[in-house]
């Protein structure tokens, strides 16, 4: 007989811990997330005991979860600090834990990584202002402030290959007379 068919009065701590383990198999979760999931099926006393058991085993650890979440975001879907803070608050995490973890986030680098994803994949960039007009709002929607968004686009434009001959023109090279003589 599965736990889903058992009446709430016959569920045990072992059932609650097993359910918590199943919740944690897909990805790490915050304590609040585990509590929410378990409270759908178990009495509050069982939820509390199961969460304590899982914490004692090191399977629920909010500071470690915050670091996991931030690293995952940086790798796959970079976001600005404001969006990261909002996401983590929605997961029931303490403000102090979030603020401590966000101190180590390099918003400039994350904005640059997100800007790379906004580049047209199959076309060379021929109009820098059109790229700026497209990418800055893209970054702003992802929680980056105006400063990091603008600097990420400027860095991106510096590192893009020149559509004419494929050279990469950096801001220092454009002012270098020796470099511009070679290009003419």
C-alpha positions as CSV (number, residue, x, y, z in Angstrom):
1,X,0.0,0.0,0.0
2,X,1.4,3.4,-0.9
3,X,1.5,6.4,1.4
4,X,-0.9,8.3,-0.7
5,X,-3.7,5.8,0.1
6,X,-3.0,5.8,3.9
7,X,-5.1,8.0,6.1
8,X,-3.3,10.9,7.7
9,X,-3.6,9.3,11.1
10,X,-1.5,6.3,10.1
11,X,1.4,8.2,8.5
12,X,4.7,8.0,10.5
13,X,7.9,10.0,10.9
14,X,9.6,7.5,8.6
15,X,7.0,8.3,5.9
16,X,7.5,12.0,6.3
17,X,11.3,11.7,6.2
18,X,11.0,9.4,3.1
19,X,8.8,12.0,1.4
20,X,11.3,14.7,2.3
21,X,14.1,12.7,0.7
22,X,12.0,12.3,-2.4
23,X,11.5,16.1,-2.5
24,X,15.3,16.6,-2.2
25,X,16.2,14.1,-5.0
26,X,15.6,16.4,-7.9
27,X,17.6,19.4,-6.5
28,X,18.6,20.9,-3.2
29,X,15.7,22.9,-1.6
30,X,15.3,25.5,1.1
31,X,13.9,24.5,4.4
32,X,10.7,26.4,3.6
33,X,10.2,24.6,0.3
34,X,10.5,21.2,2.1
35,X,8.1,22.3,4.8
36,X,5.6,23.4,2.2
37,X,5.8,20.2,0.3
38,X,5.5,18.0,3.3
39,X,2.7,20.0,4.9
40,X,0.4,18.9,1.9
41,X,0.3,15.4,3.3
42,X,1.6,15.3,6.9
43,X,0.6,16.8,10.2
44,X,2.6,19.8,11.4
45,X,4.3,17.7,14.1
46,X,5.5,15.2,11.6
47,X,6.7,17.9,9.2
48,X,8.7,19.6,12.0
49,X,10.3,16.3,13.1
50,X,11.1,15.3,9.5
51,X,12.7,18.6,8.8
52,X,14.8,18.4,11.9
53,X,15.9,14.9,11.0
54,X,16.8,16.0,7.4
55,X,18.7,19.0,8.8
56,X,20.6,16.8,11.3
57,X,21.6,14.6,8.4
58,X,22.9,17.7,6.5
59,X,20.3,17.3,3.7
60,X,18.6,20.7,4.4
61,X,21.1,23.6,4.7
62,X,19.8,27.0,3.7
63,X,23.2,28.8,3.4
64,X,24.5,25.9,1.2
65,X,21.2,26.0,-0.8
66,X,21.7,29.8,-1.5
67,X,25.2,29.2,-2.8
68,X,23.9,26.3,-5.0
69,X,21.2,28.5,-6.4
70,X,23.5,31.4,-7.1
71,X,26.1,29.2,-8.8
72,X,23.4,27.6,-10.9
73,X,22.0,31.0,-12.0
74,X,25.5,32.2,-12.9
75,X,26.1,29.2,-15.1
76,X,22.7,28.8,-16.8
77,X,20.6,31.9,-16.5
78,X,22.5,34.9,-15.1
79,X,20.3,37.4,-13.3
80,X,20.9,40.7,-11.5
81,X,21.1,40.9,-7.7
82,X,17.5,42.3,-7.4
83,X,16.0,39.3,-9.2
84,X,18.2,36.9,-7.3
85,X,17.1,38.4,-4.0
86,X,13.5,38.2,-5.0
87,X,13.8,34.6,-6.1
88,X,15.5,33.5,-2.9
89,X,12.9,35.4,-0.8
90,X,10.1,33.5,-2.6
91,X,11.8,30.3,-1.4
92,X,11.5,31.4,2.2
93,X,15.1,32.2,2.9
94,X,16.2,34.6,5.6
95,X,17.3,38.1,4.4
96,X,20.6,37.9,6.3
97,X,21.5,34.6,4.5
98,X,20.6,36.1,1.1
99,X,22.5,39.3,1.7
100,X,25.6,37.5,2.8
101,X,25.6,35.3,-0.2
102,X,24.9,38.2,-2.6
103,X,28.0,40.0,-1.4
104,X,30.0,37.5,-3.5
105,X,28.0,37.9,-6.7
106,X,29.8,39.7,-9.5
107,X,26.9,41.5,-11.1
108,X,29.2,43.0,-13.8
109,X,30.3,39.5,-15.0
110,X,26.8,38.1,-14.8
111,X,25.5,41.0,-16.9
112,X,28.1,40.3,-19.5
113,X,27.3,36.6,-19.5
114,X,23.6,37.4,-19.9
115,X,24.4,39.9,-22.7
116,X,26.3,37.2,-24.6
117,X,23.0,35.2,-24.7
118,X,21.2,38.1,-26.2
119,X,23.5,38.4,-29.2
120,X,22.1,37.5,-32.6
121,X,23.4,34.0,-33.2
122,X,23.8,34.0,-37.0
123,X,24.3,37.7,-37.9
124,X,27.3,39.8,-37.5
125,X,26.7,43.0,-35.5
126,X,26.9,45.9,-37.9
127,X,25.0,48.5,-35.8
128,X,26.3,49.0,-32.3
129,X,23.5,51.4,-31.3
130,X,20.9,48.9,-32.4
131,X,22.6,46.2,-30.4
132,X,22.7,48.5,-27.3
133,X,19.0,49.4,-27.8
134,X,18.2,45.7,-27.8
135,X,20.5,44.3,-25.1
136,X,20.3,46.9,-22.4
137,X,16.5,46.4,-22.0
138,X,17.1,42.7,-22.1
139,X,19.5,42.9,-19.2
140,X,17.3,45.3,-17.3
141,X,14.4,42.8,-17.5
142,X,16.7,40.3,-15.9
143,X,17.3,42.5,-12.9
144,X,20.6,44.2,-13.8
145,X,20.9,47.9,-12.9
146,X,21.5,50.5,-15.6
147,X,25.2,50.7,-14.8
148,X,26.1,47.0,-15.1
149,X,23.8,46.7,-18.1
150,X,25.5,49.5,-20.0
151,X,29.0,48.4,-19.0
152,X,28.3,44.8,-20.1
153,X,27.1,46.0,-23.5
154,X,30.2,48.3,-23.9
155,X,32.4,45.3,-23.0
156,X,30.6,43.2,-25.5
157,X,31.0,45.7,-28.3
158,X,34.7,46.0,-27.5
159,X,35.1,42.2,-27.9
160,X,33.0,41.7,-30.9
161,X,34.8,40.9,-34.2
162,X,34.8,43.7,-36.8
163,X,32.2,42.7,-39.5
164,X,34.6,43.9,-42.2
165,X,37.7,41.9,-41.6
166,X,37.0,39.8,-38.5
167,X,39.6,41.7,-36.3
168,X,38.5,42.4,-32.8
169,X,38.6,46.1,-32.2
170,X,39.1,47.1,-28.6
171,X,38.6,50.7,-27.4
172,X,42.4,51.1,-27.0
173,X,43.1,49.8,-30.5
174,X,40.7,52.2,-32.2
175,X,42.8,55.2,-31.0
176,X,46.1,53.6,-31.8
177,X,47.5,55.2,-35.0
178,X,49.7,52.1,-35.7
179,X,46.6,49.9,-35.6
180,X,44.4,52.2,-37.7
181,X,47.2,52.6,-40.4
182,X,47.3,48.8,-40.8
183,X,43.6,48.6,-41.3
184,X,43.4,51.3,-44.0
